[in-house]
Each structure stands twice: as structure tokens, then as C-alpha cells.
Amino acid sequence: MKTFGIIALGLCGGGSMMMTAQNPNRPRARELGLAMGRFSPGAHNAITDVPGVRVGHSTLIRGDRVRTGITAILPHGGNLFKEKVPAAVFVGNGFGKLVGTTQLVELGQIETPILLTNTLSVWDAANGVVDYMLGLPENADIRSINPLVGETNDGSLNDIRGRHVTRQDAIDAIRAAASGPVAEGSVGAGTGTICFEWKGGIGTSSRRLPEPGGGFTVGVLVQTNYGGRFEMAGVPLFQELGRTGIRRGTEKTGDGSCMIVVATDAPLLGHSLQRLARRATLALGRTGSAMNHGSGDYVIAFSSSPEVRIVTGNRRIPLSSMLREEDLSPFFQAVVEATEEAIYNSLLQAESMKGFQGMEVEAVPIDEVRKALRKYRKIR
């Protein structure tokens, strides 16, 4: 494997960093000529195209051991405990640690920011969420909080046993959350992740439904850290790039994890959101994953619509989603398209990285990917 340096973006001596813009040194899928699916993306082709949704990262790159971080997704900019959002979770394969799941399943609502991090840092991140929420002046009287924290295992590039993520890193990621373009690739919770033996990371995409369908938006953010036989828009990159999915001379393939967060501004409640979340895993299959035994594949879906928020002190209960179940098919199509593209963006935007114990992981080679796409598809 080739030797390469670490892109540290101005860090000297270690620390954390915040990034809010997409990586200008690497293309996204659409810049390679890939426009997958039926629907068009929103303005930023990101989960933040859903009104009110914000994303923040805390990226930790220190010395030759620490390659990890936190990504925070905020369903809206207000106090989530006072204005909870309807939500659902779908488990594709449950080899993971998703803190806060049981209350989400029971009540169908989210009351804190959603955080993604590494496997052994979910509890530290959860404590950071609790600290942040309890610190809001209007929450001075609350005595229970349900943090929602997902993870993937970045222990190849990162000294995961060192548990370097702190409560403050979680708070920093929440406070850094913003609308607009979202930093992708080797940032936040994607700093140390690996996907299909290439450098994985954070990726995002969105789809806007046509006005006759309500003009709603579906946005997706992924944390990719899984394996299999990598395909992009049907092109067998595992074959063209010489990475078959068989790792280190064993037959163990496809293990790893993928966290998927789905947002929409459509006024959907728990049952409809659960149906929406379920469809997102179809995109994993399109990219070459079979959600193997050791893979933790979770989808969290929520609605940011003010119409269906559960507001403290408001006794009005939203009784319907205002959309018939038979009207959801376009949403299902949109979430599959956006999830697939978000996965591709997570790989295309990621930088090569050297980390813990000399582990080196290359970024997907753009020129070779472009060549393969031209071979199988008509792209520029």
C-alpha cells in the first residue's frame, strides 16, 4: 500500500476542529456525472435542505493515535425537549450500540440532538448531550432526558480503547451545528471509518418531491463503516478497483456498520416514519452490503414539521400525518435515492488517512472510479 500523509487542516500538535464546508479537493457523486434516481436534490444536496435541520462536527485528529469525532444532527434549532419531534428507528442488523432506542420505540419521538460517534464513546457522548440539554435555562426543572447516540467502530485507524471523545466534544458538535452545506468524508464521526476497504466517512444527500406531491424534502446523512462488494450505480468497483471485499486473507466479508439518519419536513408520525426508515436500508444493498452478522445497521427517521411537534404545555395531539399511507411511495423512492448518493459522497469526499499503529487506508481513487464509470455508463 502506498504511503501518504494526513490532511490535518491546520492542526498543530493535536486537538479538535470544526468544518462546515464540503471538501473542495474531492468530488461528490454529481460532480462525477452521477445523477441517480427520479427526483432532484435540494439546494445543498444535504440533509440540511430539510427546513430547520442543522449538522455540526467535532473532529479529533491528534498525533498518530486519535482519529475519531462526533457528528450532531439537530432536527430543529429550538429546545428539543420542549418541542419534541416524531421519529422512528429501524434496525437492519442490530450488532451495535444505539443509546436511547427503547424510549424512541416506545414513544415515537426524539427530545435531544442525535449524535454519532465511535463504539466505545457512545456513553461519553450521551453524557455530553445530557449536560447540554440540562444546561438550557428553560430546562432547569427537568429530571429525565433521553439522549440518542449511535456509533460505528473506528478501531482500526483510531485508538478506540483510549476513549478520547469527551462530553465537551459532544457539546462542541451540537453548538457547531448549522444549516447550509455539510462537511463530508473524514470528519466528525466519520474521521476514522472505513468502507469497502477504502476510507469511509460522513456523507449526505437530499431529494425534493414535486409540488403535486407536496413539495416536501427528504434528506439523509450517513456514517459509513461497512464492507461487502463495492458497487456504484451498478458499476462493479470491487472488480474494477481490485478490492473484492475479502479482507486480510479471510472469508469474513461485509462486517462493519452504517448509521443512517433520515429527515423530512413532511408532517409524518411514527408509523409512517418507520416505513420510511425501513426503505433506507435498500440503498445499502445497492452499494454492495448484505448487512452481515457483525454489521450494526440502523436508521433513525424524524419529521421536522412544526405541525406535528409535541410541544410542552400544548394539549393538542396530532391525530394524523395529513398524508395518506398510499401517498408515501414517492417518499420511499426519495429516501432510497438520497441514501445511496449519501453513501457515495461519504467515500468520494474522504481523504486517505494514516492512523493508529501505522494503519493506512487509502481514499477511493477518483481517476480510476471515473474511468470505471465511463466504461459502464455514459458520464462526462
PALUM-178768 format. One line per 5 residues: number of its first residue (from 1); their letters; for each residue y, z, x of C-alpha. Coordinates in pm, 1 decimal. Example, Ala and Ser with C-alpha at 12.3 -4.5 7.8 and 13.67 -1.06 7.14 Angstrom:
<sepas>
1> AS> -450.0:780.0:1230.0; -106.0:714.0:1367.0 $
</sepas>
This chain:
<sepas>
1> MKTFG> 0.0:0.0:0.0; 348.7:-77.8:117.8; 582.5:189.7:244.3; 907.8:237.7:61.8; 1188.3:487.2:25.4 $
6> IIALG> 1302.4:695.4:-267.7; 1601.1:593.1:-474.8; 1780.5:927.1:-494.9; 2110.5:808.5:-642.5; 2333.9:1006.0:-415.0 $
11> LCGGG> 2133.3:1326.5:-396.1; 2153.1:1501.0:-64.1; 1929.9:1796.1:7.6; 1781.9:1801.8:-342.1; 1894.5:1903.5:-686.2 $
16> SMMMT> 1909.7:1756.4:-1032.4; 2105.6:1462.2:-1159.8; 2220.7:1318.5:-1487.4; 2205.4:947.5:-1561.5; 2329.7:779.0:-1875.5 $
21> AQNPN> 2316.3:405.8:-1798.2; 2023.3:168.8:-1765.2; 1903.9:72.8:-1415.9; 2112.3:-226.6:-1301.1; 1866.3:-307.3:-1021.1 $
26> RPRAR> 1575.9:-383.2:-1253.3; 1549.3:-597.6:-1569.7; 1448.3:-490.9:-1915.2; 1192.4:-692.0:-2111.6; 1450.4:-908.0:-2285.8 $
31> ELGLA> 1609.0:-997.4:-1955.3; 1272.6:-1148.8:-1861.4; 1285.9:-1364.9:-2172.3; 1054.7:-1150.0:-2383.9; 1177.8:-1112.9:-2741.7 $
36> MGRFS> 877.2:-961.7:-2913.4; 831.2:-945.2:-3284.6; 1004.8:-1027.3:-3606.1; 1314.2:-805.9:-3602.7; 1619.7:-791.9:-3375.9 $
41> PGAHN> 1720.9:-485.9:-3173.0; 2030.0:-277.1:-3229.8; 2342.1:-283.4:-3014.2; 2189.0:-97.9:-2718.9; 1822.1:-171.6:-2792.4 $
46> AITDV> 1765.1:202.7:-2771.9; 1672.3:499.5:-2986.7; 2041.8:587.1:-2987.3; 2105.8:285.5:-3210.0; 1992.1:516.4:-3488.6 $
51> PGVRV> 2317.5:682.0:-3603.5; 2358.7:1035.1:-3475.5; 2071.2:1028.2:-3225.7; 2151.7:1131.2:-2868.3; 1949.9:1137.4:-2545.0 $
56> GHSTL> 2000.9:1334.2:-2223.8; 1808.6:1363.1:-1897.4; 1776.9:1622.5:-1625.3; 1615.2:1455.1:-1323.0; 1473.4:1666.0:-1039.3 $
61> IRGDR> 1416.0:1497.7:-700.9; 1400.3:1746.3:-414.1; 1260.0:1696.3:-65.3; 914.4:1541.0:-64.6; 759.6:1766.1:-332.8 $
66> VRTGI> 962.7:1759.0:-652.8; 956.3:1450.0:-876.0; 996.7:1569.2:-1233.0; 1251.1:1646.7:-1503.0; 1335.0:1680.9:-1869.9 $
71> TAILP> 1440.6:1435.3:-2138.5; 1609.6:1568.2:-2451.9; 1630.6:1383.7:-2783.3; 1876.3:1519.1:-3040.5; 1830.2:1392.0:-3399.9 $
76> HGGNL> 2199.6:1454.9:-3466.9; 2499.0:1611.8:-3296.6; 2523.9:1920.1:-3515.4; 2338.0:2250.6:-3528.5; 1977.2:2150.1:-3590.6 $
81> FKEKV> 1875.8:2496.4:-3707.3; 2140.3:2485.3:-3978.2; 2075.6:2117.8:-4057.8; 1705.5:2058.2:-4006.2; 1565.9:1704.9:-4023.1 $
86> PAAVF> 1248.4:1589.5:-4198.1; 979.3:1495.8:-3949.4; 610.6:1436.9:-3886.8; 368.1:1423.0:-3596.2; 65.9:1200.7:-3542.1 $
91> VGNGF> -199.3:1275.2:-3280.4; -363.2:965.1:-3134.7; -565.2:1169.1:-2885.2; -498.3:1539.3:-2853.8; -556.7:1608.0:-2483.8 $
96> GKLVG> -210.9:1758.0:-2440.0; 28.6:2044.7:-2497.1; 278.9:1979.5:-2774.1; 458.7:2309.1:-2831.8; 580.8:2366.0:-3187.5 $
101> TTQLV> 327.7:2137.9:-3356.1; 186.1:2372.8:-3617.5; 519.1:2457.1:-3779.1; 616.3:2089.7:-3775.4; 292.7:2001.7:-3952.4 $
106> ELGQI> 328.5:2289.8:-4199.9; 694.0:2240.6:-4296.0; 758.0:1876.9:-4209.6; 1088.5:1949.1:-4037.4; 1247.9:1985.5:-3693.1 $
111> ETPIL> 1501.8:2258.8:-3616.4; 1569.6:2210.7:-3242.0; 1621.2:1926.7:-2996.1; 1297.9:1752.0:-2892.7; 1221.9:1790.8:-2522.9 $
116> LTNTL> 978.7:1602.8:-2298.0; 873.6:1730.0:-1954.6; 562.4:1781.1:-1737.7; 243.3:1958.5:-1845.9; 297.1:2294.1:-1674.6 $
121> SVWDA> 667.0:2313.8:-1764.4; 649.6:2295.2:-2143.9; 690.4:2674.3:-2176.4; 988.3:2691.8:-1942.1; 1146.4:2402.3:-2129.3 $
126> ANGVV> 1072.6:2573.3:-2461.0; 1242.8:2889.9:-2337.2; 1544.1:2678.1:-2243.2; 1559.2:2533.0:-2594.7; 1543.8:2883.5:-2741.5 $
131> DYMLG> 1820.2:3001.1:-2506.7; 2037.2:2705.9:-2606.9; 1983.0:2749.0:-2980.3; 2029.9:3127.5:-2977.0; 2348.5:3077.1:-2776.5 $
136> LPENA> 2518.9:2877.6:-3052.9; 2772.0:3111.8:-3218.6; 2663.5:3021.8:-3572.5; 2304.2:3117.5:-3486.3; 2389.8:3477.3:-3397.5 $
141> DIRSI> 2170.7:3618.2:-3674.3; 1852.2:3410.9:-3635.8; 1531.2:3583.2:-3524.8; 1288.5:3289.8:-3515.2; 1310.2:2944.2:-3362.9 $
146> NPLVG> 1052.3:2666.8:-3327.1; 1113.7:2465.5:-3007.6; 943.7:2126.4:-2995.7; 836.4:2025.8:-2642.7; 594.3:1750.0:-2539.1 $
151> ETNDG> 458.6:1654.5:-2198.8; 265.1:1428.2:-1969.4; 108.9:1524.5:-1637.0; 311.3:1408.2:-1334.1; 96.1:1599.8:-1083.6 $
156> SLNDI> 27.0:1302.2:-855.6; 387.4:1243.0:-748.6; 515.6:1590.2:-830.6; 418.2:1936.9:-708.9; 336.4:2033.2:-1065.6 $
161> RGRHV> 190.5:2373.3:-974.5; 528.6:2467.3:-829.7; 670.0:2466.2:-1185.2; 1010.7:2356.7:-1065.3; 1158.7:2289.3:-1407.9 $
166> TRQDA> 1373.7:2580.1:-1526.2; 1529.3:2695.3:-1851.1; 1864.3:2577.2:-1718.8; 1729.0:2226.1:-1662.9; 1637.1:2215.7:-2031.3 $
171> IDAIR> 1983.4:2333.0:-2131.8; 2142.4:2078.2:-1896.6; 1942.7:1792.9:-2051.4; 2046.7:1898.6:-2402.3; 2411.6:1926.8:-2303.5 $
176> AAASG> 2396.4:1587.1:-2129.8; 2270.1:1415.5:-2446.1; 2488.6:1125.2:-2553.4; 2486.8:819.0:-2772.3; 2500.3:464.9:-2631.9 $
181> PVAEG> 2283.2:317.3:-2353.5; 1988.2:530.5:-2239.2; 1879.1:560.2:-1876.4; 1520.9:437.3:-1836.6; 1245.8:430.5:-1577.8 $
186> SVGAG> 1215.9:707.6:-1316.5; 1449.6:953.0:-1485.3; 1417.4:1277.9:-1675.7; 1064.2:1341.1:-1798.1; 962.8:1004.8:-1652.5 $
191> TGTIC> 1062.2:1084.0:-1294.9; 706.8:1140.7:-1169.2; 496.2:949.6:-1420.0; 250.1:665.6:-1350.9; 144.0:394.0:-1594.9 $
196> FEWKG> -135.8:140.1:-1539.2; -129.5:241.2:-1168.8; 236.2:134.3:-1147.3; 543.5:355.5:-1166.3; 594.3:456.4:-1529.2 $
201> GIGTS> 878.3:648.2:-1686.8; 1113.5:662.6:-1982.1; 1162.7:355.2:-2197.7; 1339.9:284.7:-2523.6; 1396.2:10.8:-2780.1 $
206> SRRLP> 1509.2:-34.7:-3139.6; 1480.8:-265.8:-3437.4; 1728.0:-324.2:-3717.5; 1589.6:-419.2:-4055.8; 1771.7:-691.8:-4250.7 $
211> EPGGG> 2026.7:-594.1:-4515.4; 1796.9:-680.7:-4809.2; 1565.9:-411.2:-4672.3; 1849.1:-159.2:-4649.2; 1978.7:-248.2:-4303.9 $
216> FTVGV> 1812.6:61.3:-4158.8; 1732.4:108.7:-3789.7; 1410.9:224.6:-3624.8; 1442.7:348.6:-3266.7; 1175.0:457.9:-3019.9 $
221> LVQTN> 1169.6:646.0:-2688.5; 853.3:675.5:-2478.6; 735.9:874.6:-2176.5; 460.1:660.8:-2022.6; 191.5:813.8:-1803.3 $
226> YGGRF> -134.8:649.2:-1905.2; -388.5:391.3:-1791.7; -603.9:103.4:-1904.2; -588.2:-272.8:-1853.0; -218.5:-357.5:-1848.1 $
231> EMAGV> -109.2:-642.2:-2072.4; 244.5:-753.7:-2150.7; 297.5:-958.9:-2466.3; -65.2:-1069.2:-2443.2; -45.2:-1166.3:-2074.7 $
236> PLFQE> -329.2:-1001.2:-1871.9; -117.7:-847.7:-1597.4; -412.7:-631.5:-1490.4; -572.7:-957.6:-1381.0; -265.0:-1140.0:-1251.8 $
241> LGRTG> -138.2:-841.2:-1050.0; -479.6:-729.5:-927.8; -481.0:-386.7:-1092.2; -795.4:-367.1:-1302.4; -749.1:-15.0:-1433.5 $
246> IRRGT> -1039.4:123.2:-1228.0; -880.4:395.7:-1017.9; -984.7:518.8:-675.4; -1325.6:351.6:-689.1; -1441.0:531.9:-1003.4 $
251> EKTGD> -1518.6:412.4:-1353.4; -1274.3:660.2:-1504.5; -1010.2:446.8:-1670.2; -734.7:491.0:-1919.5; -679.1:865.8:-1884.7 $
256> GSCMI> -322.2:991.1:-1891.3; -72.8:1045.0:-2169.8; 207.0:887.6:-2366.8; 470.1:1070.3:-2569.3; 640.1:859.9:-2836.5 $
261> VVATD> 948.5:969.8:-3031.4; 1046.1:762.8:-3335.1; 1379.7:791.3:-3513.5; 1518.2:620.4:-3821.9; 1827.1:651.6:-4038.6 $
266> APLLG> 1626.7:563.5:-4347.5; 1607.1:862.2:-4587.0; 1236.0:926.8:-4538.2; 1049.4:1251.1:-4590.1; 741.4:1392.7:-4419.0 $
271> HSLQR> 467.0:1182.2:-4576.1; 646.4:853.2:-4513.9; 739.6:960.5:-4161.3; 378.0:1047.6:-4092.1; 276.5:698.1:-4197.3 $
276> LARRA> 547.1:556.4:-3969.8; 434.4:771.1:-3674.0; 74.3:659.3:-3715.8; 167.9:292.8:-3666.3; 340.4:352.1:-3333.0 $
281> TLALG> 4.7:400.7:-3160.3; -84.4:38.3:-3239.2; 157.6:-54.8:-2960.8; -48.4:142.8:-2709.8; -341.9:-85.4:-2785.2 $
286> RTGSA> -123.8:-391.2:-2742.6; -35.0:-279.7:-2389.4; -397.0:-214.4:-2289.5; -467.5:151.0:-2372.9; -771.2:274.6:-2563.6 $
291> MNHGS> -636.6:634.5:-2578.8; -927.4:761.2:-2370.9; -1074.6:1111.7:-2358.7; -820.4:1253.3:-2113.4; -515.6:1097.8:-2274.8 $
296> GDYVI> -261.5:1301.4:-2469.9; -100.2:1053.6:-2707.7; 145.0:1199.8:-2959.1; 405.1:1050.3:-3190.0; 693.8:1253.2:-3332.8 $
301> AFSSS> 890.9:1076.5:-3606.8; 1206.2:1200.5:-3779.2; 1485.6:1083.1:-4008.1; 1846.6:1137.2:-3902.9; 1977.2:1052.7:-4251.9 $
306> PEVRI> 2221.2:1318.0:-4382.7; 2079.5:1253.9:-4731.5; 1750.2:1425.6:-4651.3; 1854.7:1703.1:-4414.1; 1752.7:2056.8:-4501.1 $
311> VTGNR> 2088.6:2234.4:-4492.0; 2109.6:2613.1:-4472.5; 2260.9:2752.5:-4791.7; 2213.6:2429.3:-4984.0; 1953.1:2480.4:-5254.1 $
316> RIPLS> 1928.0:2110.0:-5333.5; 1582.6:1986.8:-5239.1; 1545.3:1615.3:-5164.6; 1269.5:1510.9:-5402.6; 1211.7:1153.9:-5289.7 $
321> SMLRE> 1275.2:932.2:-4993.6; 1465.0:688.0:-5216.1; 1224.5:426.0:-5081.7; 900.2:333.6:-5248.5; 589.6:356.7:-5033.5 $
326> EDLSP> 540.8:-17.5:-5078.1; 882.8:-70.1:-4917.4; 765.8:80.2:-4587.1; 580.3:-221.9:-4446.8; 889.1:-357.8:-4263.8 $
331> FFQAV> 932.8:-14.5:-4103.7; 572.8:-24.6:-3983.3; 633.3:-364.0:-3823.4; 957.8:-243.6:-3666.9; 804.3:68.7:-3511.3 $
336> VEATE> 518.5:-127.1:-3352.2; 762.2:-381.4:-3206.3; 1003.8:-117.9:-3074.5; 728.4:98.1:-2924.9; 571.1:-195.1:-2743.6 $
341> EAIYN> 904.3:-303.5:-2597.3; 996.9:52.9:-2502.6; 673.1:79.3:-2303.4; 750.6:-242.1:-2115.7; 1105.1:-119.4:-2045.1 $
346> SLLQA> 969.4:207.8:-1903.4; 771.3:13.5:-1641.6; 1024.3:-260.8:-1570.2; 1312.6:-16.1:-1519.6; 1117.0:224.7:-1297.1 $
351> ESMKG> 1170.6:233.1:-921.3; 898.9:267.0:-656.7; 855.2:627.6:-550.1; 703.5:836.1:-272.2; 637.5:1198.0:-352.8 $
356> FQGME> 406.5:1497.2:-325.8; 155.0:1494.8:-37.8; 264.8:1144.0:59.6; 162.4:988.5:-271.2; 323.0:644.9:-313.3 $
361> VEAVP> 346.6:447.4:-634.6; 496.5:101.0:-648.6; 714.1:-32.1:-925.5; 583.1:-329.6:-1117.6; 674.9:-634.2:-901.8 $
366> IDEVR> 930.8:-823.2:-1107.9; 887.6:-1164.5:-944.2; 510.6:-1153.4:-992.5; 548.1:-1039.6:-1352.8; 791.4:-1321.8:-1422.1 $
371> KALRK> 550.9:-1570.4:-1262.5; 262.6:-1444.4:-1477.8; 471.7:-1460.3:-1793.4; 568.4:-1818.0:-1717.3; 206.7:-1906.4:-1663.0 $
376> YRKIR> 102.0:-1788.4:-2009.0; 421.3:-1805.6:-2213.5; 728.7:-2019.9:-2237.4; 1001.2:-1799.7:-2093.6; 1307.6:-1879.5:-1886.2 $
</sepas>
